[in-house]
Every structure is written in structure tokens, then in C-alpha cells.
Amino acid sequence: MPWFPDFANAIELARRQTLTTGRADPVGRYLASLTDGDTPALEAVWPGEVVVYDPRAGEVRGHRRLRRFVRENRTWLVARHARIETIAAIGIGGRAVVELLAHLDDGGTTAAWPVAVVAESPAEESVEFRTYCSQMAVDGRRHLPPAFLMTGSVTVPDGVVRRLLTALAAGDLDATIGTFAANGYLREPVGAPDVHRGPGSLRALFAGWLGGGGIEWEPCTLTDDGERCAVEYTCAHWGGRDVPPQAGLAVFERDPRGLLAAVRIYDDIEAPAGSAGHHGAVSAARPAPRTVPGGN
């Protein structure tokens, strides 16, 4: 999972409400210097703490590890002629969620890679980044992200997001479909072509996912601007079975009637053996870039 230049934009969005107009932002300056490889600036401006939770490299903390992580991933992005497209962003109260689509080219093989970045600034000179994605689109493998956020500390308010999570947990297919607008869609973690739009396509998808029982996404954080709601979650139960607790993020986009116009999922979670479906199904015929930096 590369360090994208948009990390700096994410933290600027997260801190916008707390920064005094015209005041230098040490975290923003640090991240810009880090992305540009400006070592003197890094030494001059070092915030209290910058931590990255990466689905492949794990927890990246400390000057040396962070610099190496960024340097290796910048090289990887350049080699693949990466073009980064911002899909949507939410910024509320010191936390921002930015949805990206990375267009990669690896020796003639192209891939559009959906990634979500959560930037949270708990103090003036510290920042935490949490990245969510499936890596099936780039190396053809799953990298199951262990849960690292606490559950039970946030309650999803009444509304369509809560109705969907409740319906999924109960394994209620009709109630699940009923939360979507007529032209609403769900995009799986691998992105196109795994986009399911309209009642027929959604019913076929969820019939597979819920064939053995419900899916429980236990909320850890909620970032909601009224139009879009991003939920970081832990999935530990699927189809009546316990699964290793795994981390994910979903963005729920509402339409004017309060139904779901879109759901975009960012995880690498796989259903337990014997289940009828799983997130992020990808065709074995789809080629993928060969390597991703930041491995263990």
C-alpha cells in the first residue's frame, strides 16, 4: 500500500477546523517535506508523532521506518506511472476520509486501484493515517488486515446506514436490498468491473454473501457529513461463524430521499470456508502488477 501524495491533503482536510487562519501547520509541512524527500526540512519540522497503519506493512512508526516506507513507495508509484484520482472526501472534527482511485501501469498492464485513507489528528503536532484497500487488483493476493481499532465506542445513528448494518447482521436479504435507491450501487473492494447496480444485481450479490447467514460489521469510528458516512469497522462474524477479526471501511452515500445511492467497500476480507460469496471477487484472468512495496 503506497504512501500517496494525497496523504498531505487528507490531513489538511482533517485539521481545517482547528487551524488558525494563516498559521503554519507543522504536520502539513512535515508531510509535504516527507513526500518531496526534502531531508533538511524533515529535520527542521518534526511533529510529535506520525503513525501509518498499512494493510501490508503493518504499523509504521518512527523517523527511519517512515522515511524508508515513503521512499520505497514513491519509487514504486513512479515506476508504474501512477495517476491518482480523488473520488470523494469527508472532513469532520479532526478526522478526514479521502477516497482515491490509483491508475497504475505495469509494463502494459493497467489497474484501477480503490484506496481509502483516514487521517486523524488527535493533537496539534501528531497525526495517524489508516489505509484500507484490497490488494487483489495489484498482486492477485489477499492481505487480511487484522483489527486494530476498538469496537463498541460508537453508535450508528438512526437512518439508512444503521438499517443496512442491521439487515446485514440479521442476514435479511429483502431489508438489505430495501436500503438502496432504485439506481443505487455497491462497489466491491477491487473496483470495476465489480460494481453492482440496481435491485436485480444487488439481490444476486447479497444472496451469495448472506447465503449462510448474516455479516456483522462492528463500527469503530463514524465520519459523517450528512451526505456521506464512512464507517471503519471490524468484521468478526460471518454466516453464523466467527472469523479472525479483520479491519475494513465502507462509505455510504445517501440520495435526497435518504436511501443509499452508493456503497463503496475498502477491505480484503474473505468469507469463511464454505460460504457462498466473499468481498472483492476478482477474475483469475485479470492481469495484475507483480509486486507491491511495504511487505513484511
BAFI-3210 file (N, C-alpha, C; in Angstrom, 3 decimals, decimal comma, padded with zeros to 6 digits):
// residues 296
n [1|2|3|4|5|6|7|8|9|10|11|12|13|14|15|16|17|18|19|20|21|22|23|24|25|26|27|28|29|30|31|32|33|34|35|36|37|38|39|40|41|42|43|44|45|46|47|48|49|50|51|52|53|54|55|56|57|58|59|60|61|62|63|64|65|66|67|68|69|70|71|72|73|74|75|76|77|78|79|80|81|82|83|84|85|86|87|88|89|90|91|92|93|94|95|96|97|98|99|100|101|102|103|104|105|106|107|108|109|110|111|112|113|114|115|116|117|118|119|120|121|122|123|124|125|126|127|128|129|130|131|132|133|134|135|136|137|138|139|140|141|142|143|144|145|146|147|148|149|150|151|152|153|154|155|156|157|158|159|160|161|162|163|164|165|166|167|168|169|170|171|172|173|174|175|176|177|178|179|180|181|182|183|184|185|186|187|188|189|190|191|192|193|194|195|196|197|198|199|200|201|202|203|204|205|206|207|208|209|210|211|212|213|214|215|216|217|218|219|220|221|222|223|224|225|226|227|228|229|230|231|232|233|234|235|236|237|238|239|240|241|242|243|244|245|246|247|248|249|250|251|252|253|254|255|256|257|258|259|260|261|262|263|264|265|266|267|268|269|270|271|272|273|274|275|276|277|278|279|280|281|282|283|284|285|286|287|288|289|290|291|292|293|294|295|296]
n.u [000,848|000,964|002,449|000,602|000,713|-001,555|-001,965|-001,097|-002,999|-005,219|-004,757|-004,734|-007,398|-008,580|-007,680|-008,615|-010,654|-009,531|-007,229|-005,664|-006,313|-003,901|-001,821|001,161|001,228|002,585|002,414|001,362|003,426|005,516|004,627|004,477|007,180|008,189|006,983|008,126|010,746|012,521|015,038|016,456|014,315|012,749|014,225|014,038|011,355|009,612|006,896|004,992|004,220|003,952|002,073|001,521|-000,889|-000,789|-002,142|-000,473|002,242|001,897|002,153|003,649|006,049|008,043|011,052|012,995|011,828|009,506|010,488|011,823|009,695|008,112|009,932|010,452|007,915|007,258|009,053|008,011|005,466|006,178|007,467|005,331|003,893|001,911|-001,282|-003,249|-006,535|-008,970|-011,879|-013,910|-014,419|-014,513|-014,630|-014,547|-014,378|-011,511|-010,918|-010,495|-011,709|-010,579|-011,292|-009,691|-008,633|-006,283|-004,590|-002,737|000,105|001,792|004,139|002,522|000,273|-002,687|-004,294|-006,975|-007,090|-008,848|-008,607|-008,850|-008,120|-007,727|-007,292|-006,289|-006,059|-005,166|-003,870|-002,079|000,471|000,610|-000,304|-002,324|-002,503|-004,675|-005,003|-007,033|-007,788|-008,154|-005,748|-005,930|-006,218|-003,710|-001,669|-002,868|-003,404|-004,740|-004,447|-005,020|-006,260|-005,512|-007,713|-007,508|-008,660|-010,819|-013,971|-017,441|-017,407|-018,755|-021,905|-024,044|-026,163|-029,812|-031,241|-030,532|-028,019|-027,678|-029,882|-029,074|-026,750|-027,901|-029,650|-027,812|-026,441|-028,471|-028,902|-030,895|-032,183|-034,132|-034,572|-032,039|-031,691|-033,707|-032,683|-031,380|-031,426|-033,343|-031,549|-029,267|-025,931|-023,424|-020,002|-017,478|-014,405|-012,311|-012,961|-013,983|-014,550|-016,431|-018,973|-022,157|-025,257|-028,573|-031,695|-031,837|-029,157|-027,979|-029,451|-028,626|-025,926|-026,001|-027,471|-025,631|-023,646|-025,066|-025,944|-025,271|-025,925|-025,845|-023,758|-021,573|-020,619|-018,834|-018,974|-016,261|-015,306|-017,015|-017,571|-019,209|-020,825|-023,388|-024,163|-022,401|-021,281|-018,741|-017,675|-015,473|-014,723|-014,844|-014,831|-015,938|-017,666|-019,395|-021,930|-022,942|-020,677|-017,568|-014,923|-011,443|-010,805|-011,058|-010,075|-011,869|-013,339|-016,203|-017,936|-020,869|-023,194|-025,741|-028,952|-031,215|-033,624|-032,967|-032,191|-029,783|-027,500|-025,027|-022,621|-019,387|-016,804|-013,898|-011,701|-010,015|-011,309|-012,230|-014,728|-015,664|-014,589|-016,569|-018,665|-021,016|-020,154|-017,853|-016,167|-014,903|-014,460|-012,448|-011,607|-009,754|-008,544|-007,814|-005,058|-002,372|-000,277|003,024|004,363|004,117|005,244|006,418|006,040|005,964]
n.v [-001,188|001,953|005,095|007,726|010,881|012,294|011,980|014,201|016,088|014,925|015,170|017,921|018,489|017,198|018,773|021,279|022,655|023,214|024,658|027,830|030,610|031,304|030,374|028,485|025,053|022,486|019,694|019,442|020,709|018,987|016,574|017,299|017,773|015,244|013,713|014,948|014,292|015,947|016,233|018,112|019,785|017,972|017,481|019,941|020,326|018,405|016,678|015,809|013,040|010,735|008,262|005,389|003,094|000,332|-001,934|-003,892|-003,514|-003,191|-001,588|001,491|003,356|005,938|007,795|006,664|004,306|005,367|007,157|005,391|003,791|005,674|006,495|004,095|003,528|005,769|005,439|003,087|003,947|005,846|004,197|002,859|004,715|006,147|007,589|009,588|009,757|011,635|010,541|011,106|012,974|013,346|015,475|015,932|017,299|016,953|014,582|012,987|011,392|010,154|009,161|007,392|006,695|004,865|004,881|002,605|001,507|-001,182|-002,241|-002,352|-003,549|-002,535|-001,129|-000,150|001,041|001,016|002,935|003,868|006,496|007,304|010,073|011,248|013,641|013,821|015,609|018,790|018,463|015,868|012,978|010,425|007,902|005,766|003,168|001,629|-001,042|-003,374|-005,677|-007,363|-006,343|-005,518|-007,354|-009,787|-011,174|-011,773|-009,744|-010,033|-007,680|-007,241|-006,508|-003,337|-001,239|-000,175|-001,646|-000,878|001,676|003,565|004,596|003,934|006,294|006,530|005,789|005,273|004,032|002,697|000,967|-000,643|-001,918|-003,309|-005,014|-006,534|-007,853|-009,425|-011,073|-010,521|-010,492|-009,104|-006,750|-005,684|-005,106|-003,252|-000,911|000,472|002,944|003,081|003,123|002,651|001,582|-000,903|-000,990|-003,299|-004,110|-004,438|-002,793|-001,629|-004,382|-004,982|-003,778|-003,363|-002,645|-001,504|-003,225|-005,982|-006,817|-006,234|-007,918|-010,446|-010,337|-009,977|-012,211|-014,227|-013,419|-013,505|-016,061|-018,041|-016,884|-013,961|-010,963|-009,316|-006,116|-004,445|-001,307|001,009|003,645|006,646|008,778|011,431|013,546|014,198|013,837|011,842|008,941|007,488|004,442|002,924|-000,394|-003,538|-006,828|-009,730|-011,797|-013,972|-015,355|-016,779|-017,758|-017,429|-015,363|-014,569|-011,469|-008,718|-005,723|-003,049|-000,621|001,234|003,350|005,141|006,531|008,834|009,366|012,070|011,232|009,840|007,231|004,698|005,764|004,885|002,446|001,981|-000,231|-000,932|-003,227|-006,362|-008,625|-011,996|-014,458|-017,064|-020,485|-022,373|-020,618|-018,777|-016,589|-013,797|-010,757|-008,630|-010,306|-011,474|-011,776|-014,527|-014,265|-011,673|-009,642|-008,500|-006,020|-006,931|-006,679|-005,231|-002,627|-002,443|-004,815|-007,507]
n.w [000,000|-001,097|-000,006|-000,659|-002,375|-001,681|001,017|002,459|001,695|002,875|005,646|005,879|005,324|007,507|009,625|009,182|010,539|012,969|012,715|012,991|010,946|008,519|010,063|010,440|009,718|011,370|010,976|008,379|006,920|007,474|006,298|003,610|003,108|003,602|001,584|-000,638|-000,284|001,069|003,005|004,793|005,542|006,862|009,167|010,365|010,863|012,716|013,693|016,692|016,536|013,913|012,551|010,602|009,690|007,886|005,518|004,526|005,323|007,996|011,176|010,892|012,295|013,677|012,819|010,989|009,883|008,749|006,813|005,104|004,275|002,861|000,860|-000,594|-001,553|-003,068|-005,170|-006,251|-007,131|-009,089|-010,947|-011,970|-013,287|-011,911|-011,582|-009,642|-008,606|-006,965|-005,448|-003,551|-000,492|003,065|005,803|009,168|012,336|013,093|011,832|008,699|005,762|002,806|-000,410|-002,913|-006,286|-007,740|-010,686|-012,335|-014,203|-015,300|-017,111|-019,423|-018,420|-016,958|-014,096|-012,009|-008,889|-005,983|-003,038|000,364|002,571|005,900|007,861|010,944|013,476|016,552|018,205|018,154|016,981|015,923|014,052|012,631|010,232|008,535|006,344|003,867|001,738|-001,000|-002,120|-004,192|-006,734|-007,443|-006,841|-006,935|-004,612|-001,321|001,550|004,568|006,747|010,112|012,874|014,449|015,725|018,395|019,076|019,813|020,853|019,441|018,191|015,585|014,195|013,946|010,762|007,224|007,042|009,450|009,228|007,100|008,146|010,250|008,857|007,366|009,441|010,435|008,320|006,531|003,516|001,922|003,407|003,299|000,505|000,331|001,385|-000,590|-003,169|-006,273|-008,431|-007,105|-006,102|-005,288|-004,794|-004,952|-003,117|-005,024|-007,059|-010,375|-012,623|-010,681|-009,811|-008,612|-009,613|-009,157|-008,300|-009,152|-009,689|-007,218|-005,542|-006,437|-005,689|-002,820|-002,091|-002,415|-000,557|001,861|002,050|003,923|006,297|008,472|008,127|010,181|010,682|012,867|014,142|014,454|014,135|013,136|010,517|009,372|007,172|006,614|003,954|003,042|004,724|006,484|007,707|009,787|010,457|012,260|011,210|012,498|012,502|010,393|008,528|010,720|011,845|013,619|012,558|011,999|013,535|011,429|009,716|008,141|005,872|004,987|002,764|002,766|000,712|000,571|-001,015|-002,065|-000,935|001,272|000,949|-000,063|-002,343|-003,078|-002,094|-001,081|-000,654|001,249|001,825|002,557|003,150|003,561|003,117|005,468|004,996|002,781|002,627|000,572|-000,828|-001,189|-000,281|-002,850|-005,092|-007,741|-011,120|-012,234|-014,606|-014,883|-015,380|-013,258|-011,660|-010,591|-008,072|-004,816|-002,753|000,677|002,036|004,481]
ca.u [000,000|001,879|002,221|000,167|000,850|-002,817|-001,976|-000,984|-004,307|-006,154|-004,596|-005,172|-008,853|-008,928|-007,303|-009,065|-011,488|-008,805|-006,066|-005,896|-006,050|-002,574|-000,823|001,889|000,801|003,808|002,165|001,262|004,766|006,299|004,190|004,886|008,620|008,403|006,588|009,074|012,088|013,316|015,582|016,658|013,034|012,293|014,929|013,614|009,940|009,229|005,776|005,076|004,185|003,237|001,947|000,761|-001,346|-000,806|-002,634|000,580|003,452|001,564|002,311|004,886|006,220|009,444|011,667|013,681|010,883|008,580|011,197|012,066|008,391|007,718|010,886|010,244|006,621|007,337|009,732|007,065|004,441|006,775|007,736|004,061|003,240|000,670|-002,108|-004,143|-007,800|-009,761|-013,276|-014,744|-013,749|-015,321|-013,794|-015,342|-013,839|-010,181|-010,736|-010,890|-011,671|-010,405|-011,372|-008,810|-008,516|-004,925|-004,469|-001,377|000,523|002,972|004,574|001,410|-000,883|-003,255|-005,196|-007,552|-006,994|-009,533|-007,949|-009,374|-007,160|-008,279|-006,295|-006,844|-005,080|-005,647|-003,186|-001,592|001,674|000,610|-001,287|-002,390|-003,097|-005,124|-005,310|-007,885|-007,862|-007,857|-004,582|-006,170|-006,093|-002,325|-000,765|-003,636|-003,444|-005,379|-003,607|-006,090|-005,805|-006,034|-008,415|-006,634|-009,451|-011,771|-015,395|-018,301|-017,287|-019,519|-023,230|-024,532|-027,477|-030,925|-031,177|-030,355|-026,786|-027,982|-030,789|-028,313|-025,893|-028,784|-030,130|-026,701|-026,160|-029,564|-028,983|-032,202|-031,898|-035,076|-034,309|-030,770|-031,967|-034,606|-031,982|-030,773|-032,254|-033,600|-030,337|-028,119|-024,944|-022,361|-018,725|-016,629|-013,087|-011,406|-013,377|-014,579|-015,960|-017,279|-019,940|-023,469|-026,206|-029,969|-032,194|-031,513|-027,742|-027,720|-030,020|-027,748|-024,721|-026,245|-027,915|-024,412|-022,991|-025,876|-026,475|-025,054|-026,276|-025,531|-022,395|-021,550|-019,604|-018,904|-018,399|-015,186|-015,405|-018,065|-017,267|-020,465|-021,083|-024,778|-024,341|-021,628|-020,942|-017,686|-017,620|-014,394|-015,375|-014,210|-015,682|-015,505|-018,705|-019,952|-022,683|-023,080|-019,381|-016,530|-013,763|-010,423|-011,214|-010,384|-010,440|-012,349|-014,015|-017,226|-018,506|-022,278|-023,592|-027,203|-029,609|-032,079|-034,732|-032,459|-031,786|-028,376|-027,138|-023,788|-021,806|-018,056|-016,151|-012,434|-011,157|-009,551|-011,925|-012,701|-015,720|-015,168|-014,665|-017,893|-019,666|-021,390|-019,589|-016,881|-015,908|-013,782|-014,181|-011,712|-011,413|-008,389|-007,980|-007,395|-003,658|-002,127|001,122|003,646|004,805|003,716|006,219|005,921|005,695|006,596]
ca.v [000,000|003,081|006,411|008,585|012,318|012,806|011,932|015,575|016,711|014,355|015,743|019,320|018,464|016,800|019,792|022,582|023,321|023,519|025,507|029,269|031,116|031,878|029,785|027,365|023,744|021,668|018,369|019,600|020,996|017,768|015,594|017,776|017,544|013,808|013,262|015,500|013,809|017,100|015,822|019,233|020,238|016,968|017,674|021,204|020,275|017,037|016,755|014,911|011,646|010,369|006,806|004,848|001,709|-000,099|-003,309|-004,838|-003,318|-003,123|-000,280|002,185|004,384|006,309|008,536|005,857|003,421|006,151|007,665|004,269|003,427|006,670|006,470|002,899|003,576|006,796|004,804|002,126|004,694|006,440|003,119|002,422|005,878|006,267|008,799|009,462|010,469|011,716|010,221|011,841|013,246|013,778|016,030|016,333|017,256|016,393|013,336|013,051|010,166|010,503|008,002|007,574|005,656|004,923|004,269|002,086|000,862|-002,002|-002,962|-002,568|-003,993|-001,404|-001,448|000,970|000,508|001,846|003,042|004,885|006,968|008,026|010,897|011,731|014,453|013,960|016,727|019,743|018,014|014,430|012,541|008,989|007,526|004,383|002,919|000,467|-001,389|-004,749|-005,733|-008,300|-005,652|-005,190|-008,512|-011,008|-011,884|-011,117|-009,424|-009,809|-006,694|-007,511|-005,395|-002,569|-000,220|-000,707|-001,613|-000,601|003,050|004,449|004,115|004,454|006,899|006,048|006,187|004,189|003,287|001,765|-000,062|-001,603|-002,727|-004,213|-006,022|-007,438|-008,687|-010,389|-011,898|-010,232|-010,095|-008,099|-005,490|-005,161|-004,522|-002,125|000,317|001,101|003,630|002,250|003,057|002,589|000,553|-001,277|-001,306|-004,168|-003,513|-004,456|-001,775|-002,117|-004,356|-005,498|-002,774|-003,996|-001,526|-001,848|-004,285|-007,331|-007,087|-006,227|-009,130|-011,576|-010,195|-010,210|-013,593|-015,007|-013,032|-013,823|-017,404|-018,831|-016,111|-012,539|-010,409|-008,279|-005,074|-003,765|000,027|001,510|005,099|007,125|010,111|011,649|014,957|014,328|013,216|010,598|008,414|006,483|003,623|001,962|-001,488|-004,837|-007,966|-010,906|-012,823|-014,071|-016,584|-017,516|-018,282|-016,478|-015,279|-013,722|-010,058|-008,049|-004,311|-002,563|000,675|001,382|004,682|005,083|007,804|008,918|010,174|013,067|010,595|009,135|005,868|004,598|005,915|004,147|001,898|001,614|-001,011|-000,994|-004,234|-007,579|-009,658|-013,175|-015,226|-018,362|-021,583|-022,937|-019,588|-018,677|-015,421|-013,027|-009,429|-008,411|-011,372|-010,952|-012,786|-015,033|-013,891|-010,281|-009,499|-007,527|-005,712|-008,058|-006,505|-004,045|-002,411|-002,373|-006,129|-007,915]
ca.w [000,000|-001,162|000,583|-001,742|-002,108|-001,139|002,475|002,948|001,505|003,836|006,977|005,799|005,448|008,867|010,592|008,705|011,519|014,193|012,450|012,905|009,606|008,303|010,947|009,865|010,211|011,377|010,407|006,932|006,391|007,588|005,316|002,289|003,003|003,551|000,253|-001,605|000,008|001,498|004,295|005,718|006,079|007,813|010,426|010,967|011,219|013,057|014,624|017,833|016,133|012,693|012,516|009,477|009,776|006,499|005,483|004,140|006,126|009,409|011,826|010,522|013,316|013,876|011,724|009,983|009,186|007,948|005,630|004,193|003,737|001,866|-000,256|-001,402|-002,216|-004,109|-006,298|-006,818|-007,851|-010,288|-011,907|-012,552|-013,901|-011,156|-011,627|-008,501|-008,758|-005,744|-005,716|-002,601|000,777|004,199|006,855|010,324|013,691|013,280|011,090|007,298|004,969|001,398|-001,302|-004,054|-007,307|-008,285|-012,001|-012,402|-015,451|-015,004|-018,298|-020,329|-017,657|-016,242|-012,995|-011,265|-007,535|-004,991|-001,735|001,272|003,561|007,040|008,546|012,204|014,178|017,925|018,855|017,163|016,279|015,707|013,057|012,392|008,959|008,434|004,938|003,634|000,320|-001,375|-002,992|-005,288|-008,014|-007,778|-006,821|-007,039|-003,329|-000,188|002,699|005,525|007,724|011,453|013,507|015,333|016,390|019,362|018,753|020,949|021,337|018,570|017,843|014,312|014,441|013,133|009,365|006,273|007,303|010,539|008,719|006,295|009,021|010,989|007,923|007,067|010,608|010,571|007,129|005,937|002,143|001,442|004,106|002,770|-000,802|000,521|001,792|-001,762|-004,155|-007,457|-009,253|-006,206|-006,429|-004,359|-005,434|-004,142|-002,884|-006,175|-008,021|-011,618|-013,007|-009,608|-009,374|-008,694|-009,645|-009,368|-007,417|-009,601|-009,481|-005,775|-004,950|-006,747|-004,871|-001,395|-001,903|-002,203|000,693|003,042|001,905|005,126|007,487|008,466|008,182|011,211|010,651|014,157|013,910|015,312|014,023|012,240|009,985|008,661|006,878|006,243|002,633|003,044|006,041|006,418|008,908|009,973|011,170|012,427|010,854|013,255|012,397|009,045|008,314|011,965|012,278|013,972|011,663|012,625|013,430|010,322|009,615|006,856|005,849|003,958|002,596|002,407|000,102|000,602|-002,031|-001,417|-000,223|002,438|000,606|-000,429|-003,746|-003,316|-001,005|-001,586|000,398|001,200|002,731|001,883|003,978|002,844|003,866|005,951|004,038|002,612|002,405|-000,837|-001,502|-000,413|-000,808|-003,753|-006,040|-008,887|-012,147|-012,312|-015,897|-014,902|-015,025|-012,195|-011,429|-009,956|-006,700|-004,072|-001,696|002,044|002,535|005,726]
c.u [000,881|001,450|001,862|000,412|-000,399|-002,917|-001,912|-002,302|-005,311|-006,001|-004,958|-006,688|-009,267|-008,705|-007,861|-009,847|-010,720|-007,615|-006,472|-005,508|-004,664|-001,484|-000,149|001,431|002,015|003,598|002,104|002,615|005,627|005,929|004,575|006,378|008,926|008,095|007,580|010,494|013,039|013,855|015,858|015,362|012,482|012,946|014,444|012,182|009,552|008,097|005,897|005,115|003,412|003,256|001,104|000,393|-001,624|-001,236|-001,580|001,798|003,167|001,701|003,674|005,013|007,711|010,064|012,177|012,715|009,961|009,254|011,427|010,765|007,973|008,627|010,629|008,933|006,543|007,982|008,787|006,003|004,977|006,994|006,470|003,245|001,898|000,014|-003,195|-005,364|-008,538|-011,240|-014,202|-013,956|-014,769|-014,353|-014,649|-014,494|-012,509|-009,947|-011,217|-010,792|-011,622|-010,416|-010,583|-008,981|-007,151|-004,900|-003,012|-001,126|001,821|003,320|003,445|000,161|-001,409|-004,201|-005,697|-007,794|-007,708|-008,827|-008,659|-008,304|-007,919|-007,133|-006,940|-005,746|-005,567|-005,011|-002,528|-000,414|001,742|-000,491|-001,189|-003,093|-003,478|-005,571|-006,077|-007,961|-007,817|-006,649|-004,721|-005,931|-004,647|-001,364|-001,509|-003,746|-004,255|-004,354|-004,565|-005,619|-006,362|-006,718|-007,464|-007,362|-010,451|-013,191|-016,180|-018,262|-018,090|-020,855|-023,664|-025,923|-028,548|-030,809|-030,795|-029,078|-027,020|-028,896|-030,036|-027,453|-026,722|-029,271|-029,031|-026,438|-027,224|-029,640|-030,287|-031,994|-032,826|-034,827|-033,015|-031,001|-032,811|-033,943|-031,421|-031,827|-032,361|-032,365|-029,085|-027,177|-024,054|-021,118|-017,898|-015,212|-012,150|-011,812|-014,034|-013,859|-016,917|-018,109|-021,322|-024,525|-027,622|-030,389|-031,793|-030,070|-027,399|-028,269|-029,135|-026,482|-024,988|-026,794|-026,719|-023,760|-023,735|-026,424|-026,326|-025,445|-025,754|-024,045|-022,425|-020,338|-019,754|-018,219|-017,321|-015,137|-016,500|-017,705|-018,385|-020,668|-022,528|-025,097|-023,636|-021,291|-019,899|-017,622|-016,387|-014,945|-014,424|-015,226|-015,140|-016,511|-019,292|-020,676|-022,824|-021,779|-018,459|-015,426|-012,712|-010,806|-010,373|-010,941|-010,914|-012,988|-015,035|-017,716|-019,920|-022,704|-025,114|-027,728|-030,563|-033,238|-034,260|-032,175|-030,330|-028,202|-025,906|-023,242|-020,491|-017,281|-014,650|-011,981|-010,603|-010,116|-012,462|-013,673|-015,102|-015,383|-016,080|-018,987|-019,879|-020,726|-018,549|-016,714|-014,799|-013,458|-013,498|-011,454|-009,962|-007,734|-007,484|-005,918|-003,488|-000,646|001,734|003,967|004,277|004,727|005,566|005,563|006,438|007,871]
c.v [001,234|004,272|007,336|010,052|012,906|012,677|013,347|016,311|016,207|014,993|017,221|019,405|018,136|017,941|021,171|023,346|023,762|024,441|026,973|029,754|031,734|031,272|028,600|026,063|022,820|020,293|018,452|019,859|019,746|016,771|016,006|017,521|016,056|013,266|013,723|014,986|014,897|016,847|016,990|019,727|019,242|017,167|018,924|021,144|018,820|017,101|015,729|013,458|011,511|008,848|006,421|003,404|001,247|-001,563|-004,333|-004,734|-003,288|-001,705|000,312|003,379|004,681|006,893|007,613|004,990|004,214|006,671|006,552|003,860|004,376|006,604|005,274|002,981|004,673|006,212|003,848|002,845|005,282|005,370|002,662|003,582|006,159|007,627|008,641|010,351|010,463|011,518|011,047|012,035|013,711|014,320|016,558|016,212|016,569|015,059|013,538|011,669|010,585|009,212|008,302|006,417|005,837|004,166|003,891|001,411|000,128|-002,817|-003,293|-003,085|-002,826|-001,903|-000,157|000,470|001,423|001,782|004,113|005,210|007,711|008,771|011,457|012,445|014,689|015,117|017,574|019,219|016,493|014,081|011,033|008,764|006,052|004,157|001,613|000,218|-002,902|-004,723|-006,798|-007,642|-005,415|-006,360|-009,841|-011,802|-011,090|-010,888|-009,034|-008,862|-006,998|-006,279|-004,666|-001,417|-000,889|-000,615|-001,235|000,827|004,041|003,782|004,749|005,031|006,291|006,585|005,002|003,393|002,262|000,644|-001,109|-002,497|-003,731|-005,346|-007,025|-008,388|-009,764|-011,351|-011,712|-009,658|-008,981|-006,747|-004,858|-004,461|-003,265|-000,850|001,081|001,822|002,756|002,085|002,998|001,456|000,256|-001,604|-002,142|-003,587|-003,501|-003,453|-002,381|-003,384|-004,812|-004,389|-003,343|-002,908|-002,035|-003,061|-005,698|-007,703|-007,137|-007,484|-010,343|-011,538|-010,596|-011,604|-014,511|-014,710|-013,527|-015,242|-018,251|-018,118|-014,689|-012,223|-009,260|-007,374|-004,273|-002,401|000,382|003,033|005,426|008,541|010,459|013,146|015,197|013,722|011,877|010,231|007,326|005,762|002,733|000,855|-002,659|-005,905|-009,198|-012,044|-012,789|-015,409|-017,434|-018,092|-017,138|-016,532|-014,443|-012,252|-009,312|-006,646|-003,968|-001,198|000,650|002,818|004,519|006,463|007,830|009,704|011,152|012,465|009,838|007,674|005,874|004,721|005,088|003,614|001,469|000,981|-001,052|-002,005|-005,379|-008,792|-010,788|-013,949|-016,518|-019,455|-022,153|-021,912|-019,389|-017,523|-014,762|-011,674|-009,486|-009,575|-010,791|-012,075|-013,223|-014,648|-012,458|-010,176|-008,426|-007,222|-006,737|-007,867|-005,219|-003,842|-002,457|-003,714|-006,451|-008,689]
c.w [000,000|-000,322|-000,563|-001,392|-001,452|000,372|003,051|002,798|002,530|005,208|006,986|005,955|006,875|009,858|010,261|009,767|012,755|013,973|012,393|011,520|009,529|009,166|010,271|010,524|010,206|010,772|008,889|006,296|006,417|006,495|003,902|002,076|002,863|002,163|-000,806|-001,394|000,456|002,906|005,239|006,339|007,087|009,173|011,147|011,485|011,467|014,067|015,742|017,433|014,837|012,608|011,308|009,795|008,357|006,435|005,101|005,054|007,614|009,947|011,470|011,450|013,470|012,626|010,617|009,190|008,272|006,678|004,618|003,505|002,618|000,645|-001,174|-002,189|-003,268|-005,355|-007,017|-007,638|-009,146|-011,353|-012,610|-013,107|-013,230|-011,372|-010,584|-008,697|-007,418|-006,093|-004,836|-001,318|001,801|005,242|007,988|011,586|013,872|012,605|009,664|006,681|003,507|000,584|-002,569|-005,046|-007,951|-009,612|-012,210|-013,744|-015,166|-016,242|-019,240|-019,657|-016,849|-015,154|-012,388|-009,847|-006,551|-003,632|-000,925|002,310|004,650|007,708|009,803|012,977|015,607|018,690|017,776|016,363|016,173|014,719|012,897|011,065|009,006|006,994|004,790|002,128|000,190|-002,292|-004,070|-006,641|-008,408|-007,665|-006,802|-005,759|-002,326|000,919|003,816|006,625|009,102|012,028|014,459|016,014|017,331|018,821|020,015|021,457|020,499|018,231|016,533|014,533|013,548|011,711|008,514|006,519|008,407|010,062|007,908|007,181|009,815|010,093|007,572|008,225|010,785|009,388|006,388|004,531|001,675|002,101|003,619|001,438|-000,656|000,974|000,601|-002,600|-005,412|-008,326|-008,381|-006,558|-005,231|-005,171|-004,480|-004,045|-004,081|-007,235|-009,250|-012,062|-011,916|-008,976|-009,642|-008,548|-009,916|-008,554|-007,840|-009,323|-007,997|-005,112|-005,223|-005,889|-003,430|-001,126|-001,691|-000,876|001,920|003,004|003,158|006,396|007,383|008,468|009,178|011,014|011,943|014,028|014,949|015,308|013,016|011,829|009,015|008,448|006,436|004,894|002,562|004,479|005,856|007,760|008,835|010,857|011,364|012,056|011,573|013,175|010,991|008,923|009,556|012,483|012,695|012,916|012,374|012,462|012,401|010,157|008,216|007,010|004,721|003,955|002,062|001,922|-000,031|-000,596|-001,330|-000,627|001,013|002,208|000,162|-001,938|-004,067|-002,006|-001,627|-000,425|000,159|002,259|001,888|002,605|003,099|003,725|004,388|004,917|003,989|002,424|000,918|-001,555|-000,635|-001,055|-001,844|-004,647|-007,261|-009,866|-012,193|-013,614|-015,921|-014,527|-013,974|-012,115|-010,487|-008,492|-006,123|-002,959|-000,331|002,631|003,809|005,447]
res [m|p|w|f|p|d|f|a|n|a|i|e|l|a|r|r|q|t|l|t|t|g|r|a|d|p|v|g|r|y|l|a|s|l|t|d|g|d|t|p|a|l|e|a|v|w|p|g|e|v|v|v|y|d|p|r|a|g|e|v|r|g|h|r|r|l|r|r|f|v|r|e|n|r|t|w|l|v|a|r|h|a|r|i|e|t|i|a|a|i|g|i|g|g|r|a|v|v|e|l|l|a|h|l|d|d|g|g|t|t|a|a|w|p|v|a|v|v|a|e|s|p|a|e|e|s|v|e|f|r|t|y|c|s|q|m|a|v|d|g|r|r|h|l|p|p|a|f|l|m|t|g|s|v|t|v|p|d|g|v|v|r|r|l|l|t|a|l|a|a|g|d|l|d|a|t|i|g|t|f|a|a|n|g|y|l|r|e|p|v|g|a|p|d|v|h|r|g|p|g|s|l|r|a|l|f|a|g|w|l|g|g|g|g|i|e|w|e|p|c|t|l|t|d|d|g|e|r|c|a|v|e|y|t|c|a|h|w|g|g|r|d|v|p|p|q|a|g|l|a|v|f|e|r|d|p|r|g|l|l|a|a|v|r|i|y|d|d|i|e|a|p|a|g|s|a|g|h|h|g|a|v|s|a|a|r|p|a|p|r|t|v|p|g|g|n]
***
